[in-house]
Amino acid sequence: MNERIRFLREKLRRRNLEGMIVSNPINIRYLTGIESEAGLLLITRKENIYLTHTMFLEAINSVLTINDEVVVMDYRGITNEEYENFFLFCENVGFEESHVTYVNYKILKQKYKVHNLVETEEIIEKQRAVKDSEEIEYIKKACEITDKCFSHLVKYIRKGMTEKEVALEIELFFRKNGAERGCI
C-alpha cells in the first residue's frame, strides 16, 4: 500500500473531504513517484487515478508498482460521463488552491461536477515537511556527498578558474558519487 496516499486519505477524512484533485507536479511526485508536468492525480472514494496524455503512459507505468495503488488513464479515452463519475456522491472534494488558477478552478468544478471544491490549505506540503525514514536516509546520503564534494573542491579550485568550471566540477562530482537527477 502507498503509505503517503494512505496518510493523505486519513487527513482528508478528518477534514470531511471525500476526495482530492492534486495538480501540483511536485506533490504528485511525492505521492506517487511520477515525474511529469502533464497530469492530474485524483484521490477518489474508491481509487487513486492518474490522468495523463498518451505519450506519457509507458514511462508512468514503468515507475508505478501494484503497491502504489494508482490507476493510470489517458485523458483522451475519458468521456464526460466518466469525468462526472469520478467524484459521484462526493459532497466535498479538496483542491490545491495555491496551484490552481481561478479559470482552472471553474474548469475542475464543471468537468468533475463537484458540488463543493474545498481549499486544502497546503495539506500535502505540510505532509511533505515531515520526513519518513527513507527520506531521512536520502538526506544523510546527500549530506555525506556534499561534505566529500567540499573537501574535493578545496583541493581542486585554483586561482583563475571560472565559476562555470567550478559548477561543472561540482555537478560531475555529485554524479560520480551517487547523486541522482533532481537531487543536486
Secondary structure, 3 states (H helix, E strand, C coil): CCHHHHHHHHHHHHCCCCEEEECCHHHHHHHHCCCCCCEEEEECCCCEEEEECHHHHHHHHHHCCHHHCEEEEEHHHCCHHHHHHHCCCCCEEEECCCCCCHHHHHHHHHHHCCCEEEECCCHHHHHHHCCCHHHHHHHHHHHHHHHHHHHHHHHHCCCCCCHHHHHHHHHHHHHHCCCCCCCC
